[in-house]
Amino acid sequence: MWSVSYFEKKVLTPFFERAVAIISSLICGGLLFGRRAVGGEKIMALTIQSTAFNHNAHIQTRYTCEGDDMAPPLQWQGIPEAARSLVLIVDDPDAPDPEAPKMTWVHWVLFNIPVDAEGLPDAAALSDLPAGTEEGLNDWGRTGYGGPCPPIGRHRYFHKLYALDAVLENLNQPSKAQLETAIQGHVIAEAALIGTYQKQK
């Protein structure tokens, strides 16, 4: 009959050693804790950021109506392999007053951004956009970027990036609502960067 020490040495110890090895392999391979690996490479979550402001932090004045009213630089990473185009929508859900919001004001609408683009440069105008990028209408009734210009209080400005499994066709300067309808069923990843602004004067 086996003794307890013999059973621990010959059965339990090898079992636990194999279990630890398997769990370690899964962690290193990116299969646990929300990370996955395909072909040995980690899949990154879609992210968007800016060198002009941090997430949930103050947007520099130069990017607002009190400054140069120019578009902030944006960078992103983690575009899924299945993505065929990107969409960027910048809007303010706190209009006109964060204490009593009544509408979402649209500041910028871009679509069919190529998936190999890694972001947008500082003060991007139409000529600076990645080739193939198309523009929709903001709530001033024009294309292009319109910076924060809140009438009262500190507003939040959402920079929302969507990765789509398709290139959008037959859209002629769509509104945000029209674009959101067009992307339904095509979004495979999304991310958001929020900046805030309150008028200084």
N, C-alpha and C positions, 0 to 999 in steps of 0.2 A: 504493500500500500504506500502511495506517495506521501511524503511528509509535506507540511505546509511550506517549508523553505524550498523544497524541490519544485513544488507547484508554482510558487512565486517566480523562481528562477527560470523554469523551463516554459511556462505558459503565460503568466501575467506580464512579466517584464518585456518579452518580445512583442506581445500584443500592444502594450502601451507605447513602446518605441515605434512600432509601425503606425499607430494612430497619430502620434506627434509628427512623424515624418509626412504623413498624408495632409494633415492640417497645415503644416508649414508650407508644403508645396502649393496648396490652394491659395494661401495668403500671398505668397510671393508671386504666384501666377495671376493674381488679380481677380480671383473668382469669388472671394468673400469680401464683406464689408462694402458692397455696392460697386466694386470695381470688376471689370470683365477684361478678358484678354482674348484676342483673336489673332492667330498666327504669331503668338508670342508678344504682341504689342498691346499696350494698355489703351483702352478706349476712354478718352477724356470727355467730361461733360462740356457742353457748349457754354462758353462764358463770354461776356463783353465787359470792357473796362475803358477808362479814359485817363490820360495823363493830366487832364484839365481839372478833374474832380474825383474824389473817392465816392464809393457807394454810400448813398444817404447823406452826402456832405454838400457843402455850399459850392455852387457853380461860380466860376470866376466871372467878374462883371463884363469882361471883354466879349463874352459869348452871349450877352443879353442886350436888350434894347437900350440899356444905359451905357453900353460900351460900343463895340464894333459890330454887334449883332451877327457874329460869324459862327459857323458850326464848330463844335469842339472836335478835337481828334478822338477817334474811336479805334479800339483794337479788339479783335476777338480770336478765339481759338476753340478747338474741339469740334470742328465741322464734321458731321457724320459722313461716312463714305458714300452713303446712299443719297446724299443731298445733291440737288441739281441747280438750286438757286437760293438766294437769301433775300429776306425782306427786313427792312428797318422802319419802324414807326416810332416817332417821338411825340408824346402827348402829355397833357396836364389834366389830371382828373379833379383838380381842386378849384376849377373856375366857377364863378368869378371870385369867390371867397372861400377859403378852406374851412371856415366855420359853418358855411352853408353852401356847399358846392351844388351847382345846378347843371353842369355840363362838363364834358371833357374837350379841352381845346387842343387841336391837332397842330403840331409845329413842323413836322417833316415826314414825308412819305417817300420811301424808296423801295423798288422791287427789281427782281431779276439781277440782283447783285451777283456776280460770278463767285462760285464757291472757292476759287483759288485766291480771292481777295482776302487780305489779312486785317483789313480795317479801312478807315477813311482818314485822310490827312487833316491837319489843322486848317480851318477856314475853307473847307471843301466847297467849291462851286461846281456847276455842271461839268465843266471841262476837266475837273480834278477827279471825278467819279470813275471807278473801274469801268473799263469798256463793256458795254452791254447793259449797264445799269439804267433803269428808267425811273422817272419821277411821277409821283401822284400830287394831288392838290392838298395844301394845308388849309387851315380855317381862315386864312386871309384871302382864299380864293386864287392862290397862285402856287406855282411849283417852287422848290427851293426851301431853304431853312429859314425859319423865323424864330428868333431867340426868346427866352423868358421875358415877360413884361407884365408881371402880376399886378392887378389894380390895388389889391389889398392882401396883406398877410404873406406868410411863407408858403409857397406852392411846391409840389413835387413834380419832377419832370422825368417821365419814364422813357428810357431808350430801349425799346423792345426789338430783339433780334430773333427772327424765325428762320429755321432751315427747312426748305421744302424739297419734296421728292419730284418736283416738276419745275419747268420754266413756264411762266405765265404768258399766255398769248391773248391777243385781241383786247388789251386794256389800253385805253387812251386817257392818260392822266386821271386815273381813278381817285375818288375820294377814299379816305380811310375805310369807311363803311363798305364801299364797293370792293376794296382790296381784301378786307377781312372775309367777305363772302367768297371771293375767288380762291383764297388759300384754305378754305375749309376742306378737310380730308387730305391735305397735302403736308401738314406740319409734322415733321419727325423729331424736331428738337427746338427748344426756345430758351432764351435767357433775357434778363433785364438788368439794366443799370439805372439807378435812380439818383438824380441830383436835385438839390433844392435851391430856391432863390426867393429873396424878398427884396423889394426895391430899397435902394439906399437913400433915396431922396423923397 
